[in-house]
Amino acid sequence: MTNIAVLVSGGGTNLQALIDAQAKGEFSGKIVCVISSKPGVYALERAKLAGIPTEVLPPKSQDPDARLLELLEQYNIDLVVLAGFLSILGEEVVKRYENRIINVHPSLIPSFCGKGYYGLKVHKAALDYGVKVTGATVHFVNEIPDGGAIILQQAVEVLTDDTPESLQKRVMEQAEWKLLPRAVALFCDGRLKVIGNKTVII
């Protein structure tokens, strides 16, 4: 059984997609804890409703990376899933869990990604650029923001009357909520192999 920690910072819609997928038996692992970078966010409520233990990281001044590593060891975590987690993980965390941390990003990487591209900012950038297609990417996490090996991508059409909010909603519904459970399932089944900076599905 793959022990999974889901890291969150906000409302937890991607977390909910994972909770629902787990309930349907779509992947063989188990979400054993939900860790938030902020107290009081609705993602923590979603976890509690699903009977999943929750933890809150301390403020940056109190070394959240050290506490995160403690929690990951305490819960015997095999896979870390960043689901709307807005903090950048420290080098030690990334090294210790190399090719065991995955993130979902709301664009087709390498477009509209990297430092400063998160949430609605990504969708606003896509609309400002005038792209006709956007989407979402699930990738492994390395020391470069959004720079790790890509696991899965899904394209989503951009409509002429889109706002950042409407585009965000469609990308979540058509791409993020489908890709993330699928990537978790592939990891749990041992079907992901990273060669260089490319992921091979075996």
C-alpha positions in Angstrom: 0.0 0.0 0.0 1.3 3.4 -1.0 1.0 6.0 1.8 0.1 9.4 0.3 0.4 12.9 1.8 -1.5 15.6 0.1 -0.2 19.2 0.5 -2.7 22.0 0.3 -3.0 25.8 0.7 -6.6 26.7 -0.1 -10.0 25.3 -0.9 -8.9 21.8 -1.8 -10.8 21.0 -5.0 -7.9 18.9 -6.3 -7.8 17.2 -2.9 -11.5 16.4 -3.2 -10.9 14.9 -6.6 -8.3 12.6 -5.0 -10.6 11.7 -2.1 -13.4 10.9 -4.5 -11.1 8.8 -6.7 -9.8 6.9 -3.7 -13.4 6.2 -2.6 -14.1 4.7 -6.1 -11.0 2.5 -6.0 -9.3 4.4 -8.8 -5.9 4.0 -7.2 -4.4 1.5 -4.8 -2.7 3.9 -2.4 -4.2 5.6 0.6 -4.3 9.3 1.6 -3.0 9.0 5.2 -2.6 12.8 5.9 -3.4 16.2 4.5 -0.8 18.9 5.3 -1.7 22.6 4.9 0.7 25.6 4.6 -2.1 27.7 6.2 -4.5 27.2 9.1 -8.3 27.5 8.6 -8.4 26.6 4.8 -11.4 24.6 3.5 -9.1 21.8 2.3 -8.6 20.9 6.0 -12.4 20.6 6.4 -12.6 18.4 3.3 -10.0 16.1 4.9 -11.8 15.9 8.2 -15.1 15.1 6.5 -13.3 12.2 4.8 -11.7 11.0 8.1 -8.2 11.9 7.0 -5.7 13.2 9.7 -4.7 16.9 9.1 -1.6 18.9 10.0 -0.7 22.6 9.6 2.9 23.7 8.9 4.4 26.4 11.0 5.1 29.9 9.6 8.2 30.3 7.4 10.1 31.9 10.3 9.9 28.5 12.2 11.3 26.2 9.4 8.3 24.6 7.8 10.6 22.3 5.7 12.0 20.6 8.8 8.5 20.1 10.2 7.3 18.8 6.9 10.1 16.2 6.8 9.2 15.2 10.3 5.5 14.7 9.4 6.4 12.7 6.2 8.5 10.4 8.2 5.9 10.1 11.0 3.2 9.1 8.6 5.6 6.8 6.6 4.9 8.6 3.4 5.7 7.1 0.0 4.2 9.7 -2.3 3.7 13.5 -1.8 1.0 15.2 -3.9 1.0 18.9 -4.2 -2.6 19.9 -4.8 -2.8 23.7 -4.9 0.2 23.9 -2.5 1.6 27.4 -2.9 4.8 27.2 -1.0 8.1 26.2 -2.7 9.6 23.1 -1.1 13.1 23.3 0.2 16.0 21.5 -1.4 16.3 18.9 1.4 12.6 17.9 1.0 13.0 17.6 -2.8 16.2 15.5 -2.5 14.9 13.2 0.2 11.7 12.5 -1.8 13.2 12.6 -5.3 10.7 11.3 -7.9 8.2 10.8 -5.1 6.6 14.3 -5.2 4.1 15.2 -7.9 2.4 18.5 -8.6 -0.5 19.6 -10.8 0.0 22.9 -12.7 -2.8 24.7 -14.6 -1.1 25.0 -17.9 0.6 23.0 -20.6 4.2 23.2 -19.3 6.5 24.7 -20.5 3.9 27.5 -21.2 3.0 29.9 -18.3 4.9 28.1 -15.6 7.7 28.7 -13.2 8.2 31.2 -10.3 5.2 33.5 -9.9 2.8 31.5 -12.1 0.1 30.0 -9.9 -3.7 30.2 -9.6 -5.6 32.8 -11.6 -2.3 34.4 -12.7 -1.6 31.4 -15.0 -5.1 31.7 -16.7 -4.8 35.5 -17.0 -1.4 35.1 -18.7 -2.8 32.5 -21.1 -5.7 34.8 -22.0 -3.4 37.9 -22.3 -1.2 35.9 -24.7 -4.1 34.9 -26.8 -3.5 31.1 -26.9 -6.3 29.0 -28.3 -5.5 25.9 -26.2 -4.3 25.6 -22.6 -4.7 22.8 -20.1 -3.0 21.1 -17.1 0.2 19.2 -16.4 1.1 16.7 -13.7 4.8 16.5 -13.2 7.4 15.3 -10.7 8.9 18.1 -8.5 12.6 19.0 -8.7 14.6 22.0 -7.5 13.2 24.2 -10.4 9.6 25.4 -10.0 7.5 23.5 -12.5 10.7 22.1 -14.0 10.4 18.3 -13.2 9.7 15.5 -15.5 6.2 15.6 -17.0 3.9 12.7 -16.2 0.6 13.6 -17.9 -0.9 16.5 -19.8 -4.4 17.3 -21.0 -5.4 20.1 -23.4 -8.4 22.4 -22.8 -9.9 24.7 -25.4 -9.8 28.5 -24.7 -13.1 30.2 -25.6 -13.4 33.7 -26.9 -15.5 34.9 -24.0 -13.3 33.3 -21.3 -12.3 35.1 -18.1 -9.5 33.9 -15.9 -12.2 32.5 -13.6 -14.2 30.7 -16.2 -11.0 29.3 -17.8 -9.7 28.1 -14.4 -13.0 26.3 -13.7 -12.9 24.5 -17.0 -9.2 23.5 -16.7 -10.0 22.1 -13.3 -13.0 20.1 -14.4 -11.7 18.9 -17.8 -8.0 18.4 -16.9 -6.7 18.7 -13.3 -9.4 16.6 -11.5 -8.8 13.8 -14.1 -5.1 13.9 -14.5 -4.1 14.0 -10.8 -5.9 10.7 -9.7 -4.6 9.0 -12.9 -1.0 10.0 -12.1 -1.4 8.8 -8.5 -2.7 5.5 -9.8 0.3 5.1 -12.2 2.7 5.8 -9.3 0.9 3.4 -6.9 1.1 0.7 -9.6 4.8 1.2 -10.1 4.4 2.3 -13.7 6.4 5.6 -13.7 10.1 5.6 -14.4 12.1 8.8 -14.7 15.0 8.7 -17.3 16.9 12.0 -17.4 14.1 14.6 -17.2 11.5 12.5 -19.0 8.9 10.2 -17.5 8.3 6.8 -19.1 5.0 5.0 -18.4 5.7 1.3 -18.2 
